[in-house]
């Protein structure tokens, strides 16, 4: 009897083992349902190389794998509704020829690589059906692979770029694309990324084309100048540009990404270029001549570098009233500077300012010749702004109304001084150049500002001492007269400190200043003293 019971129990165990349930995982690869029995080695008609799935970490691992075929009419090659991490090693291919999304990812997905030399190619032949919606449809997607991911059409070299998106949002309206490592190359589409709330990049940049940007309103990549065909995202420092047209015109020629390296147009000769990363316009032995437009018109803060001898002439000899402004600068801060140490900017016009700014203007290391016009003036009287001239020679013919320099809150002279007309100064009350009696400089008189030697007096016969120099903590300033004001400037002419001691001795705390050379302007009743000191911690 016991013998028959044991046989019966054995048959029951064998039956149960034979009918045990196979557990399906939430992922299908090239039509093959991944289960607990094939997860360690997923094989199929359209699968070669090493392909395996680890359900505990929701990771799909590819090594030297090919999924799909560019010749077969297959559906989606990877489909899942759960979070997924795709890790690839060596060179791998996901190839399609069908009219369904290549990869269908309904939850957060991460692409990672085993090494920086790993490559994942996701390619597709041309599909003539309009039902082909995208290469990858996903929600939140993270590209954190240190290697290279190429996504695009196989036939890009022989056919024009397609309008089919390569990456397209599925369901979640607030989903984003995050790119934190490696190189992502999108090829063969005029609309490669569409639908996501934002394209977030960390230490990655839209490298090429350089004027491409992700429009968060339209939710797509935009490039107004020409259709996208190849988009490269990498570590190369070329930040995404938010506007392909730059806020500057030269003799009426709008500067943009296509002509920035060499701005050419009517009235422009010599070399003119604009660097949009540093917002710097460079004039190198350039001549800008125009009576139809302002010579240089900037709508935001820029730096103008002058190399060699440069001319901006906006005179109209036949109709004086029709002349234009050589430099119209609209923005918070502008710098016009020489580069080589002996550079010149000669500007001229009639009955208009030669330089007109809205706020602060700093002129440094330059020979400035303002031949005609109403001098240098700040046109926006609602804003506060200073004119600072550092280590420069300036010759400015006085205008008939306000003189050679007007409307600035302060004229700061650093390592230079007014030498003609003798005794003239800038009145902060009237905001113009005046003689000691308060009279305006005469029309057609030339204001001459010249460089001074380090440490000499810039006005009057006042004397002051700086101790110690070099200094690391507190700079002691001792003057023969009561010090009304102290101002400290860096080598770029930027105002760093202002003190009002009202004593003959003052202490300036320099602990927070970096090592370097600084200029201090000491104002007293007897004049202004300009000196240099060195901070050395």
Secondary structure, 3 states (H helix, E strand, C coil): CHHHHHHHHHHHHHHHHHCCCCCEEEEEECCEEEECCCCCCCCECCEEEEEEEECCCCEEEEEEEEEECCCCCCCCCEEECCCEEEEEECEEEEEECCCCCCEEECCCEEEEECCCCCEEEEEECCCCCCCCCEEEEECCEEECCCCEEEEEECCCCCCCCECCEEEEECCCCCCCEEECCCEEEEECECCCEECCCCEEECCCEEEECCCCEEECCCCEEECCCCCCCEEEEECCCCCCCCCCEEEEEECCEEEECCCCCCCCCCCEEEEEEEECCCCEEEEEEEEEECCCCCCEEECCCCEEEEECEEEEECCCCCCHHHCCCCEEECCCEEEEEECCCCCEEEEECCCCCCEEECCEEEEECCEEEECCCCCEEECCCCCCCEEEEECCEEEEECCCCCCCEECCCEEEEECEEEEECCCCEEECCCCEEECCCCCECCCCCEEEEEECCCCCECCCCCCEEEECCCECCEEEEEEEEEEEEEEEECCCCCEEEEECCCEEEEEEECCCCCCEEEEEEEEECCEEEEEEEEECC
